[in-house]
Amino acid sequence: MKSVDGFELDSVVGGDSISGTVINAFTNVIKVLMDAGRSVGSAIRRVAEGNLCPLD
């Protein structure tokens, strides 16, 4: 294996700026937003159809 000096180490470029943790957090946010939208849509539909559970 070739040894690398300090100058060559400074010029090494690679990798992505987006890590797996960031992607996972982004997908979790999208899942939460989708669940919230589904819940709001279901509530609007139930109110419009008059299909609500009595609170008494």
Order of alpha helices (4+ residues) and beta strands (2+ residues): alpha-alpha
